[in-house]
Every structure is written in C-alpha cells, then in structure tokens.
Amino acid sequence: MTFGVMVLYLALMVLLPLSALFGRALGLDWAAFVEAATSPRVLASYRVTFGAALLAAVVNIGFGLLLAWVLVRYRFPGRRLLDALIDLPFALPTAVAGIALTALLGKDGWIGQALAPLGISLAYTRAGIVVALIFIGLPFVVRTVQPVLEERDPELEEAAASLGASAAQTFFRVTLPALLPALLTGFALAFARGIGEYGSVVFIAGNMPMISEITPLLILIKLEQFDYAGAAAVASVLLVASFVLLLAINGLQAWQRRLRNDSRAAQQPDVGAAS
C-alpha cells in the first residue's frame, strides 16, 4: 500500500506536470522547436545562466570546503551561530535575498560605494548574478562536505604529518581523495540550483537582453507574451539539463557510499586473524 501511495503521489506531483511541459513542447514540430530553443536571444540567456551557475559553483567548492573544515575541526565562540547562518539561504525567500544583495552591491550600497571609486560595478551586471548564485549555492557544498568531515578521523592527517608529509601533501593525498565525491556532489547541487534560480537573480541582473538576461526570466517573458510553446521549449532544455545533473548527483552519492563502506571495512579488525 505504501509503495502504491508513493507512486501515485510522484505521478500527480512530479510526472504529470513534467509530462504536460513536454507535451506542450512537443506540440511544435522539430524545426519550430529548434528555432524556439536556439534563437540568438535564447542562446545568449543560456550562456549567462549556465556560465554564471558554473562559475558560482566552482567558487563555492573552495569556500564551502573551507567553511565545513572550520566548523568541524575548530571550536570557537559563535560557532553555532555561524553554523546556523549557513542555512539562511535555504530559509530566506529568494526575492528578499535578491533585494538585499541589490541594496548592498548597488552604487548607494555599503559595498557598492566602496567599489565605485575603483571602477568596479557588481549590481546589474553578470558579476552580480555570480554573487547571487554564490550566496544561494554555498549551503549545498557545506552541508554535503560537513558530514563526511565529521565521520573522518583527524588522526589520519596527524599520522601523515608524523611520517613527514607536509600540509599540502597531507591535504592532496590523504584528505582530498576522501572528500572528492562529497565536493563533486555539492558542486552539482549548487550548479543545478543556479541554473533554475530566479528570485535572487532577477533584481540584481539588470535583465538586459543578450547581455545579462537569465533563461528563467526569458521563460517568464514568453509566458507573458502568450508564447506558451516557446516557453515550454526553453523550459524543457533546462529540465533536461537538470535531469542530467540529477543522474550525476545520484552516481556521485553512490560512489561516496561505496567509499564509506570500503573505509569502514578497512578500519574493522580482522576477526579471523585475531583469533
């Protein structure tokens, strides 16, 4: 019964809307679909969306790993507050995040005023889009890497150091291989979130066609113009990209579980040899 309820729920809440989307897109013939999904304006929005999401996810790998390492390996005043603040992008409405970032990075904002004399402008540019996607994607990397670090014994790094390994050798040969599946999973999650992000980006992007217009906004514009088939065609491209990332995430998680099981098996004593 529980299996049947689960299948029914997924069919109604996930498969039915997705089927409707693809059905609308398939209402176009192949030539019309290709034209709707690959027009110059749409291709420009792909470059902005995928490029900004990729760059933000790469940045989040470094800073996410650093934050996770600090939270797990160090004890300091305010640690619990910092740990809670990392989840703020999950709880904060995306529109609120976009308005806050725009006010902060705009020419009259705290950071915008400091950067203006240097000729640096973040608001209403592609750089602002990357900043917004870094903000909303950082928790995915931290929360993916943090449990792996908590399960990992610090004595492994200490043993490597006692054998004469430098800090860099210990990190790249001992620590990083164990964290790599979690890092790649966090990267894929942050990248997938960035592809479909709308609320936190639309206020700071500038939304200039061919320059700083994101694909989710272009889909909304097509809907407002009653171009439902064109909007479905563009949305189906994002959906396929998200589905491919989902498959990659599932594969990375399976790899991570396999590595954990192998590590635990290696740490267990050999009962037969002991007897």
SERO-4910 file (N, C-alpha, C, O; in steps of 0.05 Angstrom, whole numbers):
BEGIN
 pado doro    nc1    nc2    nc3   cac1   cac2   cac3    cc1    cc2    cc3    oc1    oc2    oc3
  Met    A     16    -24      0      0      0      0     17     25      0     12     45    -15
  Thr    A     38     25     17     56     49     18     70     53     -9     73     76    -17
  Phe    A     77     32    -22     90     34    -49     70     46    -69     78     64    -85
  Gly    A     46     37    -68     26     48    -86     20     77    -81     17     93   -100
  Val    A     18     85    -55     14    113    -49     37    130    -58     33    152    -68
  Met    A     62    120    -55     85    135    -63     85    139    -93     91    161   -103
  Val    A     79    118   -108     78    120   -138     57    140   -147     61    156   -165
  Leu    A     33    138   -134     11    157   -141     19    186   -135     14    204   -151
  Tyr    A     32    190   -112     40    217   -105     60    228   -125     58    251   -134
  Leu    A     80    212   -132    100    221   -151     88    226   -178     95    245   -192
  Ala    A     68    209   -186     55    213   -212     40    239   -213     41    254   -233
  Leu    A     26    246   -191     10    270   -191     26    296   -187     21    316   -200
  Met    A     47    294   -170     62    318   -163     86    323   -181     96    346   -183
  Val    A     97    302   -193    122    305   -209    118    298   -238    122    314   -256
  Leu    A    109    273   -243    108    264   -271     86    278   -287     91    284   -311
  Leu    A     63    284   -275     42    297   -290     50    325   -299     46    331   -323
  Pro    A     60    342   -282     69    369   -292     91    367   -313     91    382   -332
  Leu    A    110    349   -308    132    346   -328    121    336   -355    130    345   -376
  Ser    A    103    318   -354     90    308   -378     76    330   -393     77    332   -417
  Ala    A     62    347   -378     48    370   -390     68    389   -403     62    399   -425
  Leu    A     91    393   -390    111    411   -402    121    400   -428    122    414   -448
  Phe    A    129    374   -428    139    362   -453    117    360   -474    123    363   -498
  Gly    A     93    355   -465     71    354   -484     67    381   -499     62    382   -523
  Arg    A     69    403   -483     67    429   -496     90    434   -515     86    445   -537
  Ala    A    114    426   -507    137    430   -524    135    412   -550    143    421   -571
  Leu    A    125    388   -546    122    370   -569    100    379   -589     98    368   -610
  Gly    A     84    399   -580     64    410   -598     77    424   -622     64    428   -642
  Leu    A    103    431   -619    118    443   -641    130    421   -658    138    400   -648
  Asp    A    133    426   -684    149    408   -700    178    412   -694    185    431   -680
  Trp    A    195    394   -704    223    395   -696    237    422   -704    252    433   -689
  Ala    A    230    432   -728    243    457   -737    234    480   -719    251    497   -712
  Ala    A    209    481   -712    199    503   -695    211    500   -667    217    520   -654
  Phe    A    214    475   -657    225    471   -631    254    481   -630    263    495   -611
  Val    A    270    473   -650    298    482   -651    300    512   -653    317    524   -641
  Glu    A    282    524   -669    282    553   -672    276    567   -646    288    587   -638
  Ala    A    256    556   -631    248    568   -605    269    564   -584    273    582   -567
  Ala    A    283    542   -584    302    535   -563    330    545   -569    347    545   -552
  Thr    A    335    554   -594    363    562   -601    363    589   -616    382    594   -631
  Ser    A    344    605   -611    345    632   -623    368    648   -610    377    641   -588
  Pro    A    378    668   -623    401    683   -612    397    693   -584    415    692   -567
  Arg    A    373    704   -578    368    714   -551    367    691   -531    377    694   -508
  Val    A    356    668   -538    355    646   -520    383    635   -515    390    628   -493
  Leu    A    399    633   -536    427    623   -533    443    642   -515    459    633   -499
  Ala    A    438    668   -518    452    687   -500    444    683   -471    461    685   -453
  Ser    A    418    677   -467    410    672   -439    421    646   -428    427    644   -404
  Tyr    A    425    626   -446    438    601   -437    467    607   -428    476    597   -407
  Arg    A    481    623   -443    509    630   -436    510    644   -409    528    638   -393
  Val    A    492    662   -405    491    677   -379    485    658   -356    498    658   -336
  Thr    A    464    642   -360    454    625   -338    474    603   -332    482    600   -309
  Phe    A    482    588   -352    500    565   -347    528    575   -339    541    563   -322
  Gly    A    537    596   -352    563    607   -345    565    617   -316    584    611   -302
  Ala    A    545    633   -308    545    643   -281    541    621   -260    554    621   -240
  Ala    A    524    602   -266    520    579   -248    545    563   -245    552    554   -223
  Leu    A    559    558   -267    584    543   -266    605    557   -250    619    545   -233
  Leu    A    609    583   -255    629    598   -240    623    599   -211    641    596   -194
  Ala    A    598    604   -204    590    605   -176    594    578   -162    603    578   -139
  Ala    A    588    556   -175    592    530   -163    621    524   -159    629    512   -139
  Val    A    639    533   -177    668    529   -174    678    545   -150    693    534   -134
  Val    A    669    570   -147    677    586   -124    667    573    -98    681    573    -78
  Asn    A    643    562    -99    632    551    -74    646    525    -66    646    518    -42
  Ile    A    659    512    -84    675    488    -77    697    496    -57    700    484    -36
  Gly    A    712    518    -63    733    526    -46    723    537    -20    732    528      2
  Phe    A    705    556    -20    695    568      4    678    549     20    678    550     45
  Gly    A    663    532      7    647    512     21    664    492     37    658    485     59
  Leu    A    685    483     24    704    465     37    717    479     61    720    467     83
  Leu    A    725    504     58    738    519     79    719    522    103    726    518    126
  Leu    A    694    530     97    674    533    119    668    507    133    667    506    158
  Ala    A    665    485    118    659    459    130    683    451    148    679    440    169
  Trp    A    707    456    138    731    448    153    732    463    180    738    452    201
  Val    A    727    489    179    728    506    203    706    497    223    712    495    247
  Leu    A    682    491    213    661    483    231    665    456    244    657    452    267
  Val    A    679    438    230    683    411    241    708    410    258    708    397    279
  Arg    A    730    422    250    756    418    263    762    438    284    782    435    299
  Tyr    A    747    460    287    754    481    306    730    487    324    707    484    316
  Arg    A    736    494    349    716    503    368    723    532    375    745    538    384
  Phe    A    703    550    372    708    579    377    681    592    384    660    581    377
  Pro    A    682    614    398    657    629    404    642    637    379    653    647    360
  Gly    A    616    632    379    599    639    356    598    617    335    587    621    314
  Arg    A    609    593    341    609    572    321    581    563    314    574    559    291
  Arg    A    564    560    335    537    551    330    521    572    313    505    565    297
  Leu    A    527    597    319    513    618    303    522    617    274    505    620    256
  Leu    A    548    614    269    558    611    242    546    587    228    539    588    204
  Asp    A    544    565    242    532    541    231    503    545    223    494    535    203
  Ala    A    489    561    239    461    566    233    458    586    210    440    583    193
  Leu    A    476    605    208    475    625    186    479    613    159    470    623    139
  Ile    A    494    591    158    499    578    132    472    569    119    470    568     95
  Asp    A    453    562    136    427    553    125    408    576    118    386    571    109
  Leu    A    417    600    123    400    623    117    390    625     89    366    630     85
  Pro    A    406    619     68    395    620     41    373    599     36    356    603     19
  Phe    A    373    577     52    351    558     49    325    570     59    304    565     47
  Ala    A    326    584     82    301    595     94    293    622     83    269    628     84
  Leu    A    312    637     73    306    664     64    292    664     37    301    650     19
  Pro    A    269    678     34    257    679      8    276    690    -13    291    709     -7
  Thr    A    276    678    -36    296    686    -56    293    715    -65    313    728    -70
  Ala    A    268    725    -66    264    753    -73    276    771    -52    288    792    -59
  Val    A    274    764    -27    286    780     -6    316    780     -8    329    801     -5
  Ala    A    328    757    -15    357    756    -19    365    773    -42    385    787    -40
  Gly    A    350    773    -64    357    790    -87    356    819    -80    373    835    -88
  Ile    A    335    828    -66    332    856    -59    355    864    -40    366    886    -43
  Ala    A    361    847    -21    383    853     -2    410    856    -16    425    874    -10
  Leu    A    416    837    -34    441    838    -49    442    863    -67    463    875    -70
  Thr    A    420    870    -79    419    894    -96    424    919    -80    440    936    -88
  Ala    A    412    921    -56    416    944    -39    445    945    -29    456    967    -24
  Leu    A    457    922    -25    484    921    -14    505    927    -36    525    941    -30
  Leu    A    500    917    -60    520    919    -81    515    942   -100    532    949   -117
  Gly    A    492    956    -98    486    978   -115    505   1002   -110    520   1001    -91
  Lys    A    503   1022   -127    521   1045   -124    518   1060    -98    536   1073    -89
  Asp    A    494   1058    -86    490   1071    -60    492   1051    -36    489   1059    -13
  Gly    A    498   1026    -42    501   1006    -20    528   1008     -7    546   1021    -16
  Trp    A    531    993     15    556    993     31    579    984     14    600    997     13
  Ile    A    576    961      0    598    950    -16    600    965    -42    622    970    -52
  Gly    A    578    972    -54    578    987    -80    592   1013    -78    606   1021    -96
  Gln    A    588   1028    -56    601   1054    -52    631   1050    -50    646   1067    -60
  Ala    A    640   1029    -37    669   1024    -33    682   1016    -60    705   1022    -64
  Leu    A    667   1002    -77    678    992   -102    676   1012   -125    691   1011   -144
  Ala    A    658   1032   -122    654   1051   -144    680   1067   -150    685   1071   -174
  Pro    A    695   1077   -130    720   1092   -137    740   1075   -152    757   1085   -166
  Leu    A    738   1048   -150    757   1030   -163    747   1023   -191    760   1008   -206
  Gly    A    724   1034   -199    713   1027   -225    700   1000   -226    697    989   -248
  Ile    A    693    988   -204    681    962   -203    651    964   -197    643    977   -178
  Ser    A    635    952   -214    606    952   -210    596    924   -210    601    909   -230
  Leu    A    582    916   -189    572    889   -188    542    887   -193    533    869   -207
  Ala    A    527    907   -184    498    906   -188    492    911   -218    505    927   -231
  Tyr    A    472    897   -228    462    899   -255    483    891   -276    484    901   -298
  Thr    A    500    872   -268    520    860   -286    520    830   -283    507    819   -265
  Arg    A    535    817   -300    538    788   -297    552    781   -271    547    760   -259
  Ala    A    571    798   -262    584    793   -237    564    792   -214    567    776   -195
  Gly    A    544    809   -215    524    809   -194    508    782   -194    500    772   -173
  Ile    A    503    771   -218    490    746   -220    506    724   -206    496    708   -191
  Val    A    533    724   -211    550    704   -199    550    707   -168    549    687   -154
  Val    A    551    732   -158    550    736   -129    524    725   -117    524    712    -97
  Ala    A    501    730   -131    476    720   -121    476    689   -121    465    677   -102
  Leu    A    486    677   -141    487    648   -143    506    635   -123    502    613   -113
  Ile    A    528    650   -117    546    641    -95    531    640    -69    534    622    -53
  Phe    A    516    661    -64    501    663    -39    481    640    -35    480    629    -13
  Ile    A    466    634    -56    446    613    -53    457    585    -56    444    566    -48
  Gly    A    481    582    -67    492    556    -72    511    546    -51    517    522    -49
  Leu    A    522    564    -34    542    557    -15    533    536      5    548    517     11
  Pro    A    508    537     15    499    516     35    500    488     23    504    469     38
  Phe    A    496    485     -2    495    458    -14    523    444    -11    524    421     -5
  Val    A    544    460    -15    571    448    -13    578    443     16    588    422     23
  Val    A    572    462     34    579    459     62    564    436     74    576    419     88
  Arg    A    538    434     69    523    412     82    528    385     69    521    365     81
  Thr    A    540    384     46    548    359     34    575    349     44    579    325     49
  Val    A    593    368     48    620    361     57    622    357     87    637    340     97
  Gln    A    606    372    102    608    372    131    604    345    144    620    337    161
  Pro    A    584    329    136    581    302    148    604    284    143    612    268    160
  Val    A    616    286    119    639    269    112    663    276    130    677    258    139
  Leu    A    667    302    134    689    310    152    684    301    181    703    294    195
  Glu    A    659    302    189    653    294    217    659    264    221    667    256    243
  Glu    A    654    248    201    659    219    203    688    212    200    697    191    208
  Arg    A    704    230    189    732    225    183    749    230    208    746    251    221
  Asp    A    766    211    215    783    213    239    806    232    234    821    228    215
  Pro    A    809    253    250    832    271    247    859    258    250    880    268    242
  Glu    A    859    234    263    885    220    267    898    212    240    922    208    240
  Leu    A    882    210    219    894    203    193    913    226    184    935    220    174
  Glu    A    903    251    186    921    273    179    945    275    198    967    280    190
  Glu    A    940    269    224    962    270    243    983    248    238   1007    253    241
  Ala    A    974    225    229    992    204    222   1009    211    198   1033    206    197
  Ala    A    996    223    178   1011    232    154   1032    253    162   1055    252    152
  Ala    A   1025    271    179   1044    292    188   1067    280    204   1090    288    201
  Ser    A   1061    260    220   1082    248    236   1101    232    219   1124    227    227
  Leu    A   1093    223    195   1110    209    177   1126    227    159   1140    218    141
  Gly    A   1123    253    163   1139    272    148   1125    286    125   1138    301    111
  Ala    A   1099    281    122   1085    294    100   1080    324    106   1074    331    129
  Ser    A   1082    341     87   1076    369     90   1046    373     91   1031    354     86
  Ala    A   1038    397     98   1009    403    100    996    400     72    974    389     70
  Ala    A   1010    409     51    999    406     24    997    376     16    977    368      4
  Gln    A   1017    361     22   1017    332     15    995    318     31    981    301     20
  Thr    A    991    325     56    970    312     72    943    318     60    926    301     59
  Phe    A    939    344     52    913    351     41    907    337     15    885    326     11
  Phe    A    926    339     -4    921    329    -31    922    298    -33    910    287    -51
  Arg    A    937    285    -15    940    256    -17    923    240      3    918    217     -1
  Val    A    916    253     25    901    239     46    873    250     49    854    234     49
  Thr    A    870    276     51    843    287     57    826    290     32    803    282     32
  Leu    A    837    303     11    821    309    -13    809    284    -26    786    285    -34
  Pro    A    824    262    -30    811    239    -43    786    229    -28    767    220    -41
  Ala    A    786    231     -1    763    222     13    739    242     11    716    234     12
  Leu    A    746    267      7    725    288      5    716    293    -24    696    306    -28
  Leu    A    730    282    -43    724    288    -71    695    281    -79    682    298    -92
  Pro    A    685    257    -72    657    252    -80    637    272    -68    618    281    -82
  Ala    A    641    280    -43    623    299    -30    626    326    -43    606    340    -47
  Leu    A    650    334    -50    654    360    -63    641    361    -90    628    381    -97
  Leu    A    644    339   -105    631    339   -131    600    339   -129    587    351   -145
  Thr    A    590    325   -109    561    325   -104    551    353    -97    531    362   -108
  Gly    A    566    367    -79    558    394    -72    560    413    -96    543    430    -99
  Phe    A    581    409   -113    584    425   -137    560    421   -156    549    440   -166
  Ala    A    552    396   -160    530    390   -178    504    402   -167    487    412   -182
  Leu    A    500    400   -140    475    411   -128    474    441   -131    454    453   -139
  Ala    A    497    455   -126    498    484   -128    494    492   -157    481    512   -163
  Phe    A    506    477   -176    503    484   -204    475    480   -214    464    497   -228
  Ala    A    462    458   -205    434    454   -213    416    475   -201    397    485   -215
  Arg    A    421    483   -176    404    505   -164    409    531   -179    389    546   -184
  Gly    A    433    537   -187    439    562   -201    425    563   -228    418    585   -237
  Ile    A    423    540   -242    411    540   -269    381    550   -267    372    565   -284
  Gly    A    367    541   -247    339    548   -245    332    571   -227    309    577   -223
  Glu    A    352    584   -216    347    606   -197    336    630   -211    344    638   -233
  Tyr    A    316    642   -198    302    666   -209    301    689   -190    310    711   -196
  Gly    A    289    685   -166    283    706   -148    307    723   -139    306    747   -139
  Ser    A    329    709   -131    352    723   -121    368    736   -143    386    752   -137
  Val    A    363    729   -168    380    739   -190    366    761   -205    379    779   -215
  Val    A    340    760   -208    326    778   -226    329    807   -217    329    825   -234
  Phe    A    332    813   -191    334    840   -182    362    852   -187    365    876   -190
  Ile    A    382    835   -188    410    845   -189    422    841   -217    444    850   -222
  Ala    A    408    827   -235    419    820   -261    420    843   -281    438    845   -298
  Gly    A    401    862   -279    399    882   -299    380    874   -321    367    892   -333
  Asn    A    379    848   -327    359    837   -346    360    850   -374    340    855   -386
  Met    A    384    855   -383    388    866   -410    389    844   -430    407    827   -428
  Pro    A    372    843   -450    373    821   -470    400    819   -483    412    840   -490
  Met    A    409    795   -487    435    789   -499    459    795   -482    482    790   -490
  Ile    A    455    807   -458    477    814   -441    475    802   -413    492    787   -405
  Ser    A    453    807   -399    450    798   -371    423    786   -366    413    786   -343
  Glu    A    410    776   -387    383    764   -384    386    734   -379    399    720   -394
  Ile    A    374    724   -357    376    696   -350    353    681   -363    333    692   -370
  Thr    A    357    655   -366    338    638   -380    311    637   -365    290    639   -378
  Pro    A    310    633   -339    284    633   -325    268    658   -330    243    657   -333
  Leu    A    281    682   -331    266    706   -337    256    706   -365    234    715   -371
  Leu    A    272    696   -384    263    694   -412    238    676   -415    220    682   -430
  Ile    A    237    655   -399    214    637   -400    189    653   -390    168    651   -402
  Leu    A    192    669   -369    170    684   -359    161    705   -379    137    710   -382
  Ile    A    180    717   -393    173    737   -414    157    724   -436    137    735   -446
  Lys    A    165    700   -444    150    686   -465    122    679   -456    103    680   -471
  Leu    A    119    672   -430     92    666   -420     75    691   -420     51    690   -426
  Glu    A     86    714   -413     71    739   -413     63    747   -441     44    761   -445
  Gln    A     79    738   -461     72    743   -489     55    722   -501     50    721   -525
  Phe    A     45    703   -484     28    681   -493     41    662   -512     28    648   -527
  Asp    A     68    662   -511     83    643   -528     88    618   -510    110    612   -502
  Tyr    A     67    603   -505     69    580   -487     86    558   -498    101    545   -484
  Ala    A     84    553   -524    101    532   -536    130    539   -535    147    522   -529
  Gly    A    137    565   -541    164    573   -540    175    572   -511    198    564   -507
  Ala    A    159    580   -492    168    578   -464    172    549   -456    191    543   -441
  Ala    A    154    531   -465    158    503   -459    183    491   -471    196    474   -459
  Ala    A    189    500   -496    213    490   -509    238    498   -493    256    482   -489
  Val    A    240    524   -485    263    533   -470    264    519   -442    285    511   -433
  Ala    A    241    516   -430    240    503   -404    248    474   -405    260    464   -387
  Ser    A    241    461   -427    248    433   -430    278    429   -432    289    409   -422
  Val    A    292    449   -444    322    448   -445    333    449   -416    351    433   -409
  Leu    A    323    467   -400    332    469   -372    325    444   -357    340    434   -340
  Leu    A    301    433   -362    293    408   -349    311    385   -355    319    370   -337
  Val    A    318    382   -380    337    360   -388    364    364   -375    376    345   -365
  Ala    A    374    389   -375    399    394   -361    398    387   -332    417    376   -321
  Ser    A    376    395   -319    373    388   -290    371    358   -286    382    348   -266
  Phe    A    358    344   -304    356    315   -301    383    302   -304    389    283   -290
  Val    A    399    311   -323    426    300   -326    442    305   -301    457    287   -292
  Leu    A    440    329   -290    454    334   -265    444    317   -242    460    308   -225
  Leu    A    418    311   -242    407    294   -221    419    266   -223    426    254   -203
  Leu    A    421    256   -247    433    229   -251    462    230   -242    472    210   -230
  Ala    A    477    251   -248    504    253   -239    506    254   -209    524    242   -197
  Ile    A    488    269   -196    488    270   -167    483    243   -155    497    235   -135
  Asn    A    464    228   -165    458    201   -155    483    183   -158    489    167   -140
  Gly    A    496    185   -181    520    169   -185    542    177   -165    556    159   -155
  Leu    A    546    203   -160    566    211   -141    560    203   -113    578    195    -98
  Gln    A    534    203   -106    526    194    -79    531    164    -76    539    155    -54
  Ala    A    525    149    -97    531    120    -95    561    115    -93    569     97    -78
  Trp    A    577    131   -107    606    129   -104    615    135    -76    632    122    -65
  Gln    A    603    156    -64    610    164    -37    603    143    -17    619    137      1
  Arg    A    579    131    -20    571    109     -2    590     86     -4    597     73     16
  Arg    A    598     79    -29    617     57    -33    644     62    -19    655     44     -7
  Leu    A    653     87    -22    679     94     -8    676     92     22    695     83     35
  Arg    A    653    101     33    649    100     62    649     71     71    661     64     92
  Asn    A    635     54     56    634     26     64    661     13     63    669     -3     81
  Asp    A    677     19     42    704      8     40    721     18     63    738      3     74
  Ser    A    718     44     70    734     55     92    727     42    118    745     35    134
  Arg    A    701     38    123    693     25    148    703     -4    149    711    -14    170
  Ala    A    701    -18    126    710    -46    126    740    -48    131    750    -66    144
  Ala    A    755    -28    120    784    -29    124    792    -23    153    812    -32    163
  Gln    A    775     -7    167    781      0    195    773    -22    215    782    -21    237
  Gln    A    755    -40    207    747    -61    225    769    -82    228    782    -89    208
  Pro    A    773    -92    252    794   -112    256    787   -138    242    764   -146    240
  Asp    A    808   -152    234    805   -179    221    801   -200    243    820   -208    257
  Val    A    775   -207    247    768   -226    269    782   -252    266    792   -264    285
  Gly    A    784   -262    241    797   -288    236    826   -287    243    837   -306    255
  Ala    A    840   -265    235    868   -264    241    873   -260    270    893   -271    281
  Ala    A    855   -245    284    858   -241    313    855   -267    328    869   -272    348
  Ser    A    836   -284    319    832   -310    333    855   -329    328    855   -351    338
***
